Amino acid sequence: MIRQLIAAATILSTIGTAVIAARPTALASGARDSGGQYTGDRLRASDAKMHPYFTAEAVTWMAQPDLKIAQFLFPPTNDKALRVHVANAGGGNAGACILRLTIRKINGVAVGRVTEIPVPAIAAGTDTWLVVHADKILPKNVALKDTTFKLNVDATSTVAESDEANNEVWHNL
């Protein structure tokens, strides 16, 4: 699977040398030191000097956004709302998309109730908090935290991402 590749290789036909460009995993995870620099296993400037050649796939991968739900919280004052932290851990800007809340079970009974909200464009390496209101899809006597639900950022696959597999999270699965 292309998302799980650790390295991209280019074979230089003129000298038969393999050039490896390490995947910037810290960029994908957003890890930074106190000075704002990416830390951990990442592509360093010294690597670029030693290996100045990259495949088109490697460059595209590094420039793509990677949207994910970093966390969600239940506000104490509204039992039918949810605060959702959406992050772009990729190297490219993400355009606007849709965040979908799908309630799958209420009191143990399977349902398929859905509400969606817009997600604004998110620059590379930044994040935003959104609020989802589920009052129109929940019975009056049911709190959202007591249901089984799925959150999916970029639910309509509008944004081409470096990792499409990390766009959803579950609660009470």
N, C-alpha and C positions, 0 to 999 in steps of 0.2 A: 504494500500500500504506500502510495507516494507520501502521505502525511507522516508516515512512521520512518521515513528514511532519515538516517543519522547524517549522511553525507551526500553531496552531489559530486559526480566525477566527470571530468572532461578528458578525453584521450586526445593528446596532441599528435596528430598523424605524422607531422614532420620529424619529431624526435621520439615518438612512442612513449611519452611520459604521462603518467596519470597525475592529474592535479586534483586534489581533494579540497573542497570548501566545507568546513565544519558547520553544521547546523547551529544557528544561534539560539540555543535552548533557553538561555536566560532572557533573551528578547521575548520569546514566546511566553515565558512565565512572568515577565515584568519585574524580575529581581533587579534592584538597583542598590548601589552603595550610598553612603551619606552625601557624596558629591554628585549624585544623579547619574552616575555611570553604571552601565549594565555589568553585572558580576557573574561569576561562575563560568561554565563551559560555553564560551561564546566566540564569535569571530572577532579576532583582535587585529589591530592595524598591522602588527608584525606578520600575521598570517597572510594578509593581502600583499605584503611585500614579497613574501616567499612564494605565494601562489596567486598571481595576479589574474588568473583566468577563471571565469565562472560560467556555468551553463546558463542558458536562458531560463531553465526551470528553477535553478537556484536563485537567480536574481528575482524572478517573479515571486517565488515562495517568500523571500525575505521582504518584499514590498507589499504583500497582501495583509489585509486586516485579519484579526482572529477574535471574533466576538464570543464572549462567554458570560454566564451569570456567576459573578463572584460570590454573592450571598443574597439571602432574602431575610427580611425581618417582619414580624407581625407587630404593627403599631398597638400600643396598649389601649388606645382610646377608640379604636375602630376594629371590631372583630371580623369585618368583611373586607378588609383592605390588606395590602401587602406592599412593603417597600422592597424594591428590587435594585440591586447594585449590578449594573452591566458594565463590563470592562472590554476594551479593545487591547488585547495583549500582543497584537501583531505589529508588523513594521509598516503597514499602510493605513491610510484613513478609511474608515467605514462609512458608507452612505447611510441615509435613513432607511429604517426597516420596521418590522413589526415584532412586538413581544406578545406572545400568546399564552394565556392561562387556560389550561384544560382541566376541569374537575372531573376525575375519573370515578370516585366513590364518595357517596354521602351516606353516613350511618351503615356502611358495609354494602350498600346497594350500588351496583354499577350504573354510572351515568356518563354523559359526554357533553357537559356544558362548557361553553367556550366564551371567553371575552378577549379582545385584543386592544392594545394601545400602541400608538406610534413611538418609535425610538428615534431620537434625533441623530444626525451624523455625529460620529465619535472619532476624534483624531487618534492617530497611532499612539499607544502608550498611555491613553487617558481613560476616564470612566465617567459614569453618570448614575445618579439615583433616580428611579421612577416610582410612581405609585400606581398600583393596579387596584381598582375597585370592583369587587365581585358581588355587590349587593343585588344586582339585577339577575344574577344566575344562581343565587343561593336562597334556600328557604329562610324565613325570618328567624327561626330558632336554631340555625346552624352557623357556627363560627368557621371561618375559612381554615383555621389551624386544625380543626377536627376532621377535615376531609383529606382524601388522597388526591393530589393534583400534580400536574406537570407544567413547568415553565419552559418556554422555548423562545430564545432570542433569534431573530432573523427567521421566523417561522415560515415565511414564504420563499426562502432561499434567494433573496434579492441581492445579497452581498456575497461576492466570490471570496471565500476565506481560505487561509492556509490550513485550517483544521475545522471541518464542518461537523465533526463528531462530538464536539464539546459544547454544543449550543443548548442542551436541555438538562434540567435538573428535576428531581422528583421530591415530593414531600409525602411521608407516611406510606411509602410503597411497600 
